[in-house]
Amino acid sequence: MGYNCKQVVAQVLAWMAGQPSAAGGRDAVAARVANLLRRNEPQTDSAPLFILSPAGARGLAYRVEFLVAKRKLDGDWGKGRIAYLPSIRNPWSHPAYLQPVDTEAIACLEVMVRGRSTDTIFSGAAGYFAIGKIIEIGRAFLGRELRGPLTWGEERNLNVEWKRSDGLFRLVCQPAGGGVALEVKPPCYLDPVNLCAGPLCLPEGFDNVRLYWLRRAPVIDEGQAAELSRKLALTAPYIPTPHRVDYHDCDQPPQPWLSVSFDPQRADLGSAELRFVYDTLVIRADDPKIVCSDSEGRLVRVHRRFDDEKRALARLAASGLEPAPQGAWHFWIGERAGRLSARDAWLSWLYDTLPELKKWAGASSGRAFPLRPGRLSSPGCGSPRAGSRSSLPLRSGRPRGLCRCP
């Protein structure tokens, strides 16, 4: 009868009670209507089961389906029927078998639906919350054979290694102890053998985005392995290489190298850049790079001393410069100029503050990170003049043998 059917039936029963008909016939009709109402009452012994299955041929992701079933007398679940997310989340008809805890989990699963697709694939922050929630509910199973229920396990580490087969190298990202790394945030794993899931600890330098594209990396043949190993060592040292890479270690204290670009006619554009010199390598202050290529083409692994670098940054900031928006290696006069113009503020810093900084640098030769003193170099004279661009490195130019990391 459609909308408000129970109210309609109640009105029919009230009307039948007032009709002068035979008692037997009235009772028979009332019994049939009452039986119909009992059949429409909520079935509390039915519940939605969350069925997890691989999505795609490589099984890199898992989807979830819904199976509405009843418990049998032996405690197992019956065969049930397949339900789809649009019918479960129908705003006009709330299924009676849904409990409040089911509604929370299904709302997160609905967020993961992409476009017009009906596939609900675990992804993102909603995916992490959803898989934890359905496991907590106790009705998460693998496959329609209902293997499970799944349980929440201990944290595992992600192993990343190259595997060789028939002259081809493939990068494999697999949790320790087996299973599949789900692309949720924070990352977690799913172990289809031990029927459990849990948090996944990524190696240093990894995040969800890098894990996504590394798992889909193409296979590499033997001829490309050496070149790829060198490129990975330079650009992504946190990723293992298919071939062994030889490094030259650099374990020397950093020496700050400051260069100042200042034009009195464009004083508002004045800036100072700070880099650090490790042996023959020049590294920018905010660059997390640990592997560089020197002037001879060798791979050098730099043992960065970030505490020393932070102290040098603090010493420079205390001299009157402020970090600029370009990054932690860029400085300018900023608001410290106060009532002075940018030109006067820069000249004051160059002639008053810089000598003290050089004096401190010269007296710091025995410290872990001495500033290397230099001189003010300007085209044609030793002081800034209109129309010129002055460069003030705390090293005089670039010394021979230095190689700036790309």
Contacts in CASP RR format, 6 or more apart in sequence:
PFRMAT RR
TARGET T0000
AUTHOR 0000-0000-0000
METHOD contacts of the structure
MODEL  1
MGYNCKQVVAQVLAWMAGQPSAAGGRDAVAARVANLLRRNEPQTDSAPLF
ILSPAGARGLAYRVEFLVAKRKLDGDWGKGRIAYLPSIRNPWSHPAYLQP
VDTEAIACLEVMVRGRSTDTIFSGAAGYFAIGKIIEIGRAFLGRELRGPL
TWGEERNLNVEWKRSDGLFRLVCQPAGGGVALEVKPPCYLDPVNLCAGPL
CLPEGFDNVRLYWLRRAPVIDEGQAAELSRKLALTAPYIPTPHRVDYHDC
DQPPQPWLSVSFDPQRADLGSAELRFVYDTLVIRADDPKIVCSDSEGRLV
RVHRRFDDEKRALARLAASGLEPAPQGAWHFWIGERAGRLSARDAWLSWL
YDTLPELKKWAGASSGRAFPLRPGRLSSPGCGSPRAGSRSSLPLRSGRPR
GLCRCP
1 8 0 8 1.000
1 9 0 8 1.000
5 40 0 8 1.000
6 37 0 8 1.000
6 40 0 8 1.000
9 33 0 8 1.000
9 36 0 8 1.000
9 37 0 8 1.000
12 33 0 8 1.000
13 30 0 8 1.000
13 33 0 8 1.000
16 26 0 8 1.000
16 29 0 8 1.000
16 30 0 8 1.000
17 26 0 8 1.000
19 26 0 8 1.000
42 96 0 8 1.000
42 97 0 8 1.000
43 70 0 8 1.000
43 96 0 8 1.000
43 97 0 8 1.000
45 70 0 8 1.000
45 71 0 8 1.000
46 68 0 8 1.000
46 69 0 8 1.000
46 70 0 8 1.000
46 96 0 8 1.000
46 97 0 8 1.000
47 68 0 8 1.000
47 69 0 8 1.000
47 70 0 8 1.000
47 71 0 8 1.000
47 97 0 8 1.000
47 99 0 8 1.000
47 102 0 8 1.000
47 139 0 8 1.000
48 66 0 8 1.000
48 67 0 8 1.000
48 68 0 8 1.000
48 83 0 8 1.000
48 88 0 8 1.000
48 97 0 8 1.000
48 98 0 8 1.000
48 102 0 8 1.000
48 106 0 8 1.000
48 139 0 8 1.000
49 66 0 8 1.000
49 67 0 8 1.000
49 68 0 8 1.000
49 69 0 8 1.000
49 77 0 8 1.000
49 139 0 8 1.000
49 140 0 8 1.000
49 141 0 8 1.000
49 146 0 8 1.000
50 64 0 8 1.000
50 65 0 8 1.000
50 66 0 8 1.000
50 105 0 8 1.000
50 134 0 8 1.000
50 137 0 8 1.000
50 139 0 8 1.000
50 140 0 8 1.000
50 141 0 8 1.000
51 64 0 8 1.000
51 65 0 8 1.000
51 66 0 8 1.000
51 67 0 8 1.000
51 141 0 8 1.000
51 142 0 8 1.000
51 143 0 8 1.000
51 144 0 8 1.000
51 146 0 8 1.000
52 62 0 8 1.000
52 63 0 8 1.000
52 64 0 8 1.000
52 140 0 8 1.000
52 141 0 8 1.000
52 142 0 8 1.000
52 143 0 8 1.000
52 150 0 8 1.000
52 190 0 8 1.000
53 62 0 8 1.000
53 63 0 8 1.000
53 65 0 8 1.000
53 142 0 8 1.000
53 143 0 8 1.000
53 144 0 8 1.000
54 61 0 8 1.000
54 62 0 8 1.000
54 63 0 8 1.000
55 61 0 8 1.000
55 62 0 8 1.000
55 63 0 8 1.000
55 119 0 8 1.000
55 121 0 8 1.000
59 180 0 8 1.000
60 180 0 8 1.000
60 183 0 8 1.000
60 215 0 8 1.000
60 216 0 8 1.000
61 121 0 8 1.000
61 122 0 8 1.000
61 123 0 8 1.000
61 182 0 8 1.000
61 183 0 8 1.000
62 121 0 8 1.000
62 122 0 8 1.000
62 180 0 8 1.000
62 182 0 8 1.000
62 190 0 8 1.000
63 119 0 8 1.000
63 120 0 8 1.000
63 121 0 8 1.000
63 122 0 8 1.000
64 109 0 8 1.000
64 120 0 8 1.000
64 122 0 8 1.000
64 130 0 8 1.000
64 134 0 8 1.000
65 82 0 8 1.000
65 120 0 8 1.000
66 82 0 8 1.000
66 83 0 8 1.000
66 84 0 8 1.000
66 85 0 8 1.000
66 88 0 8 1.000
67 80 0 8 1.000
67 81 0 8 1.000
67 82 0 8 1.000
67 83 0 8 1.000
67 144 0 8 1.000
68 80 0 8 1.000
68 81 0 8 1.000
68 83 0 8 1.000
68 95 0 8 1.000
68 97 0 8 1.000
69 77 0 8 1.000
69 78 0 8 1.000
69 79 0 8 1.000
69 80 0 8 1.000
69 81 0 8 1.000
70 77 0 8 1.000
70 78 0 8 1.000
70 80 0 8 1.000
71 77 0 8 1.000
71 78 0 8 1.000
72 78 0 8 1.000
76 146 0 8 1.000
77 146 0 8 1.000
83 95 0 8 1.000
84 118 0 8 1.000
85 106 0 8 1.000
85 109 0 8 1.000
85 110 0 8 1.000
85 113 0 8 1.000
85 118 0 8 1.000
85 120 0 8 1.000
86 118 0 8 1.000
87 95 0 8 1.000
88 95 0 8 1.000
88 98 0 8 1.000
88 106 0 8 1.000
89 106 0 8 1.000
89 110 0 8 1.000
98 106 0 8 1.000
101 133 0 8 1.000
101 136 0 8 1.000
101 137 0 8 1.000
102 137 0 8 1.000
104 133 0 8 1.000
105 130 0 8 1.000
105 133 0 8 1.000
105 134 0 8 1.000
105 137 0 8 1.000
108 126 0 8 1.000
108 127 0 8 1.000
108 129 0 8 1.000
108 130 0 8 1.000
108 133 0 8 1.000
109 120 0 8 1.000
109 126 0 8 1.000
109 127 0 8 1.000
109 130 0 8 1.000
110 120 0 8 1.000
111 126 0 8 1.000
111 127 0 8 1.000
112 120 0 8 1.000
112 121 0 8 1.000
112 122 0 8 1.000
112 123 0 8 1.000
112 124 0 8 1.000
112 126 0 8 1.000
112 127 0 8 1.000
112 130 0 8 1.000
113 119 0 8 1.000
113 120 0 8 1.000
114 121 0 8 1.000
122 128 0 8 1.000
122 130 0 8 1.000
122 131 0 8 1.000
122 182 0 8 1.000
122 183 0 8 1.000
122 184 0 8 1.000
123 183 0 8 1.000
123 184 0 8 1.000
124 183 0 8 1.000
124 184 0 8 1.000
124 185 0 8 1.000
124 208 0 8 1.000
125 184 0 8 1.000
125 185 0 8 1.000
127 182 0 8 1.000
127 184 0 8 1.000
128 184 0 8 1.000
128 185 0 8 1.000
128 186 0 8 1.000
128 188 0 8 1.000
131 140 0 8 1.000
131 182 0 8 1.000
131 184 0 8 1.000
131 188 0 8 1.000
131 190 0 8 1.000
131 197 0 8 1.000
132 152 0 8 1.000
132 197 0 8 1.000
134 140 0 8 1.000
135 149 0 8 1.000
135 150 0 8 1.000
135 151 0 8 1.000
135 152 0 8 1.000
135 197 0 8 1.000
136 152 0 8 1.000
138 149 0 8 1.000
138 150 0 8 1.000
139 149 0 8 1.000
140 148 0 8 1.000
140 149 0 8 1.000
140 150 0 8 1.000
141 147 0 8 1.000
141 148 0 8 1.000
141 149 0 8 1.000
141 150 0 8 1.000
142 148 0 8 1.000
142 150 0 8 1.000
142 192 0 8 1.000
142 195 0 8 1.000
147 192 0 8 1.000
147 195 0 8 1.000
148 195 0 8 1.000
149 195 0 8 1.000
150 190 0 8 1.000
150 195 0 8 1.000
150 196 0 8 1.000
150 197 0 8 1.000
151 195 0 8 1.000
151 196 0 8 1.000
151 197 0 8 1.000
152 196 0 8 1.000
152 197 0 8 1.000
152 198 0 8 1.000
153 196 0 8 1.000
153 197 0 8 1.000
153 198 0 8 1.000
154 198 0 8 1.000
155 198 0 8 1.000
155 199 0 8 1.000
155 200 0 8 1.000
155 201 0 8 1.000
156 175 0 8 1.000
156 176 0 8 1.000
156 177 0 8 1.000
156 189 0 8 1.000
156 198 0 8 1.000
156 199 0 8 1.000
156 200 0 8 1.000
156 201 0 8 1.000
157 175 0 8 1.000
157 176 0 8 1.000
157 200 0 8 1.000
157 201 0 8 1.000
157 203 0 8 1.000
158 173 0 8 1.000
158 174 0 8 1.000
158 175 0 8 1.000
158 176 0 8 1.000
158 181 0 8 1.000
158 187 0 8 1.000
158 189 0 8 1.000
158 200 0 8 1.000
158 201 0 8 1.000
158 202 0 8 1.000
158 203 0 8 1.000
158 206 0 8 1.000
158 211 0 8 1.000
159 172 0 8 1.000
159 173 0 8 1.000
159 174 0 8 1.000
159 175 0 8 1.000
159 176 0 8 1.000
160 171 0 8 1.000
160 172 0 8 1.000
160 173 0 8 1.000
160 203 0 8 1.000
160 206 0 8 1.000
160 214 0 8 1.000
160 239 0 8 1.000
160 240 0 8 1.000
161 171 0 8 1.000
161 172 0 8 1.000
161 240 0 8 1.000
162 169 0 8 1.000
162 170 0 8 1.000
162 171 0 8 1.000
162 172 0 8 1.000
162 240 0 8 1.000
162 241 0 8 1.000
162 242 0 8 1.000
163 169 0 8 1.000
163 170 0 8 1.000
163 172 0 8 1.000
164 170 0 8 1.000
164 242 0 8 1.000
167 221 0 8 1.000
167 222 0 8 1.000
168 219 0 8 1.000
168 220 0 8 1.000
168 221 0 8 1.000
168 222 0 8 1.000
169 219 0 8 1.000
169 220 0 8 1.000
169 221 0 8 1.000
169 222 0 8 1.000
169 225 0 8 1.000
169 242 0 8 1.000
170 217 0 8 1.000
170 219 0 8 1.000
170 220 0 8 1.000
171 214 0 8 1.000
171 215 0 8 1.000
171 217 0 8 1.000
171 239 0 8 1.000
173 181 0 8 1.000
173 211 0 8 1.000
173 214 0 8 1.000
173 215 0 8 1.000
174 180 0 8 1.000
174 181 0 8 1.000
175 181 0 8 1.000
175 189 0 8 1.000
175 191 0 8 1.000
175 200 0 8 1.000
177 191 0 8 1.000
178 189 0 8 1.000
178 191 0 8 1.000
178 193 0 8 1.000
179 189 0 8 1.000
179 190 0 8 1.000
179 191 0 8 1.000
179 192 0 8 1.000
179 193 0 8 1.000
180 189 0 8 1.000
180 190 0 8 1.000
180 191 0 8 1.000
180 192 0 8 1.000
181 187 0 8 1.000
181 188 0 8 1.000
181 189 0 8 1.000
181 200 0 8 1.000
181 211 0 8 1.000
181 215 0 8 1.000
182 188 0 8 1.000
182 189 0 8 1.000
182 190 0 8 1.000
182 197 0 8 1.000
182 200 0 8 1.000
183 208 0 8 1.000
183 211 0 8 1.000
183 212 0 8 1.000
184 208 0 8 1.000
185 208 0 8 1.000
186 199 0 8 1.000
186 200 0 8 1.000
187 199 0 8 1.000
187 200 0 8 1.000
187 202 0 8 1.000
187 208 0 8 1.000
187 211 0 8 1.000
188 197 0 8 1.000
188 198 0 8 1.000
188 199 0 8 1.000
188 200 0 8 1.000
189 197 0 8 1.000
189 198 0 8 1.000
189 199 0 8 1.000
189 200 0 8 1.000
190 197 0 8 1.000
190 198 0 8 1.000
191 197 0 8 1.000
202 211 0 8 1.000
203 238 0 8 1.000
204 238 0 8 1.000
205 238 0 8 1.000
206 238 0 8 1.000
214 239 0 8 1.000
220 228 0 8 1.000
220 242 0 8 1.000
225 242 0 8 1.000
225 243 0 8 1.000
226 243 0 8 1.000
228 241 0 8 1.000
228 242 0 8 1.000
229 241 0 8 1.000
229 242 0 8 1.000
229 243 0 8 1.000
229 244 0 8 1.000
229 245 0 8 1.000
230 245 0 8 1.000
230 299 0 8 1.000
232 239 0 8 1.000
232 240 0 8 1.000
232 241 0 8 1.000
233 241 0 8 1.000
233 245 0 8 1.000
233 247 0 8 1.000
233 291 0 8 1.000
233 299 0 8 1.000
234 291 0 8 1.000
234 292 0 8 1.000
234 293 0 8 1.000
234 299 0 8 1.000
237 290 0 8 1.000
237 291 0 8 1.000
237 301 0 8 1.000
245 299 0 8 1.000
246 299 0 8 1.000
247 291 0 8 1.000
247 299 0 8 1.000
247 300 0 8 1.000
247 301 0 8 1.000
248 294 0 8 1.000
248 298 0 8 1.000
248 299 0 8 1.000
248 300 0 8 1.000
248 301 0 8 1.000
249 300 0 8 1.000
249 301 0 8 1.000
249 303 0 8 1.000
250 278 0 8 1.000
250 279 0 8 1.000
250 281 0 8 1.000
250 300 0 8 1.000
250 301 0 8 1.000
250 302 0 8 1.000
250 303 0 8 1.000
251 303 0 8 1.000
252 278 0 8 1.000
252 279 0 8 1.000
253 305 0 8 1.000
253 308 0 8 1.000
253 368 0 8 1.000
253 369 0 8 1.000
254 276 0 8 1.000
254 277 0 8 1.000
254 278 0 8 1.000
254 283 0 8 1.000
254 304 0 8 1.000
254 305 0 8 1.000
254 308 0 8 1.000
254 309 0 8 1.000
254 312 0 8 1.000
254 369 0 8 1.000
255 276 0 8 1.000
255 277 0 8 1.000
255 278 0 8 1.000
255 369 0 8 1.000
255 370 0 8 1.000
255 371 0 8 1.000
255 372 0 8 1.000
256 274 0 8 1.000
256 275 0 8 1.000
256 276 0 8 1.000
256 277 0 8 1.000
256 309 0 8 1.000
256 312 0 8 1.000
256 316 0 8 1.000
256 369 0 8 1.000
256 371 0 8 1.000
256 372 0 8 1.000
256 394 0 8 1.000
257 274 0 8 1.000
257 275 0 8 1.000
257 276 0 8 1.000
257 277 0 8 1.000
257 282 0 8 1.000
257 372 0 8 1.000
257 393 0 8 1.000
257 394 0 8 1.000
257 395 0 8 1.000
258 272 0 8 1.000
258 273 0 8 1.000
258 274 0 8 1.000
258 275 0 8 1.000
258 316 0 8 1.000
258 371 0 8 1.000
258 392 0 8 1.000
258 393 0 8 1.000
258 394 0 8 1.000
259 272 0 8 1.000
259 273 0 8 1.000
259 275 0 8 1.000
259 391 0 8 1.000
259 392 0 8 1.000
259 393 0 8 1.000
259 394 0 8 1.000
260 270 0 8 1.000
260 271 0 8 1.000
260 272 0 8 1.000
260 350 0 8 1.000
260 390 0 8 1.000
260 391 0 8 1.000
260 392 0 8 1.000
260 393 0 8 1.000
261 269 0 8 1.000
261 270 0 8 1.000
261 271 0 8 1.000
261 272 0 8 1.000
261 273 0 8 1.000
261 389 0 8 1.000
261 390 0 8 1.000
261 391 0 8 1.000
262 270 0 8 1.000
262 346 0 8 1.000
262 350 0 8 1.000
262 384 0 8 1.000
262 389 0 8 1.000
262 390 0 8 1.000
262 392 0 8 1.000
263 269 0 8 1.000
263 270 0 8 1.000
263 384 0 8 1.000
263 387 0 8 1.000
263 388 0 8 1.000
263 389 0 8 1.000
263 390 0 8 1.000
264 343 0 8 1.000
264 346 0 8 1.000
264 347 0 8 1.000
264 384 0 8 1.000
264 385 0 8 1.000
264 386 0 8 1.000
264 387 0 8 1.000
264 388 0 8 1.000
265 386 0 8 1.000
265 387 0 8 1.000
267 341 0 8 1.000
267 342 0 8 1.000
267 343 0 8 1.000
267 345 0 8 1.000
267 346 0 8 1.000
268 342 0 8 1.000
270 332 0 8 1.000
270 333 0 8 1.000
270 342 0 8 1.000
270 346 0 8 1.000
271 324 0 8 1.000
271 326 0 8 1.000
271 330 0 8 1.000
271 331 0 8 1.000
271 332 0 8 1.000
272 316 0 8 1.000
272 321 0 8 1.000
272 330 0 8 1.000
272 331 0 8 1.000
272 332 0 8 1.000
272 392 0 8 1.000
273 329 0 8 1.000
273 330 0 8 1.000
273 331 0 8 1.000
274 285 0 8 1.000
274 312 0 8 1.000
274 313 0 8 1.000
274 316 0 8 1.000
274 329 0 8 1.000
274 330 0 8 1.000
274 331 0 8 1.000
275 282 0 8 1.000
275 283 0 8 1.000
275 284 0 8 1.000
275 285 0 8 1.000
275 329 0 8 1.000
275 404 0 8 1.000
276 282 0 8 1.000
276 283 0 8 1.000
276 284 0 8 1.000
276 285 0 8 1.000
276 309 0 8 1.000
276 312 0 8 1.000
277 283 0 8 1.000
277 372 0 8 1.000
277 395 0 8 1.000
277 402 0 8 1.000
278 302 0 8 1.000
278 304 0 8 1.000
279 300 0 8 1.000
280 294 0 8 1.000
280 295 0 8 1.000
280 401 0 8 1.000
280 402 0 8 1.000
280 403 0 8 1.000
281 292 0 8 1.000
281 294 0 8 1.000
281 300 0 8 1.000
281 302 0 8 1.000
281 402 0 8 1.000
281 403 0 8 1.000
281 404 0 8 1.000
281 405 0 8 1.000
282 398 0 8 1.000
282 402 0 8 1.000
282 403 0 8 1.000
282 404 0 8 1.000
282 405 0 8 1.000
283 289 0 8 1.000
283 292 0 8 1.000
283 302 0 8 1.000
283 304 0 8 1.000
283 405 0 8 1.000
284 329 0 8 1.000
284 405 0 8 1.000
285 309 0 8 1.000
285 313 0 8 1.000
285 328 0 8 1.000
285 329 0 8 1.000
286 327 0 8 1.000
286 328 0 8 1.000
286 329 0 8 1.000
287 329 0 8 1.000
287 405 0 8 1.000
289 302 0 8 1.000
289 405 0 8 1.000
290 301 0 8 1.000
290 302 0 8 1.000
290 303 0 8 1.000
290 304 0 8 1.000
291 299 0 8 1.000
291 300 0 8 1.000
291 301 0 8 1.000
291 302 0 8 1.000
292 299 0 8 1.000
292 300 0 8 1.000
292 302 0 8 1.000
292 403 0 8 1.000
292 405 0 8 1.000
293 299 0 8 1.000
293 300 0 8 1.000
293 403 0 8 1.000
293 405 0 8 1.000
293 406 0 8 1.000
294 300 0 8 1.000
294 403 0 8 1.000
295 401 0 8 1.000
295 403 0 8 1.000
305 368 0 8 1.000
305 369 0 8 1.000
308 368 0 8 1.000
308 369 0 8 1.000
309 369 0 8 1.000
311 369 0 8 1.000
312 369 0 8 1.000
312 371 0 8 1.000
313 328 0 8 1.000
315 360 0 8 1.000
315 371 0 8 1.000
316 331 0 8 1.000
316 357 0 8 1.000
317 323 0 8 1.000
317 331 0 8 1.000
319 349 0 8 1.000
319 353 0 8 1.000
319 354 0 8 1.000
319 356 0 8 1.000
319 357 0 8 1.000
320 333 0 8 1.000
320 336 0 8 1.000
320 349 0 8 1.000
320 353 0 8 1.000
321 331 0 8 1.000
321 332 0 8 1.000
321 333 0 8 1.000
321 336 0 8 1.000
321 349 0 8 1.000
322 331 0 8 1.000
322 332 0 8 1.000
322 333 0 8 1.000
322 334 0 8 1.000
322 335 0 8 1.000
322 336 0 8 1.000
323 330 0 8 1.000
323 331 0 8 1.000
324 330 0 8 1.000
324 331 0 8 1.000
324 332 0 8 1.000
333 342 0 8 1.000
333 345 0 8 1.000
333 346 0 8 1.000
333 349 0 8 1.000
334 342 0 8 1.000
334 345 0 8 1.000
336 345 0 8 1.000
337 344 0 8 1.000
337 345 0 8 1.000
338 345 0 8 1.000
340 348 0 8 1.000
347 384 0 8 1.000
350 376 0 8 1.000
350 384 0 8 1.000
350 392 0 8 1.000
354 376 0 8 1.000
354 392 0 8 1.000
357 371 0 8 1.000
357 394 0 8 1.000
358 371 0 8 1.000
358 373 0 8 1.000
358 374 0 8 1.000
358 394 0 8 1.000
360 371 0 8 1.000
361 370 0 8 1.000
361 371 0 8 1.000
361 372 0 8 1.000
361 373 0 8 1.000
361 394 0 8 1.000
362 370 0 8 1.000
362 371 0 8 1.000
362 373 0 8 1.000
364 370 0 8 1.000
364 371 0 8 1.000
371 394 0 8 1.000
372 394 0 8 1.000
372 395 0 8 1.000
373 394 0 8 1.000
374 392 0 8 1.000
374 393 0 8 1.000
374 394 0 8 1.000
374 395 0 8 1.000
374 396 0 8 1.000
375 396 0 8 1.000
376 382 0 8 1.000
376 383 0 8 1.000
376 384 0 8 1.000
376 390 0 8 1.000
376 392 0 8 1.000
377 390 0 8 1.000
377 391 0 8 1.000
377 392 0 8 1.000
377 393 0 8 1.000
377 396 0 8 1.000
377 397 0 8 1.000
378 384 0 8 1.000
378 385 0 8 1.000
378 388 0 8 1.000
378 390 0 8 1.000
378 391 0 8 1.000
379 388 0 8 1.000
379 389 0 8 1.000
384 390 0 8 1.000
391 397 0 8 1.000
END
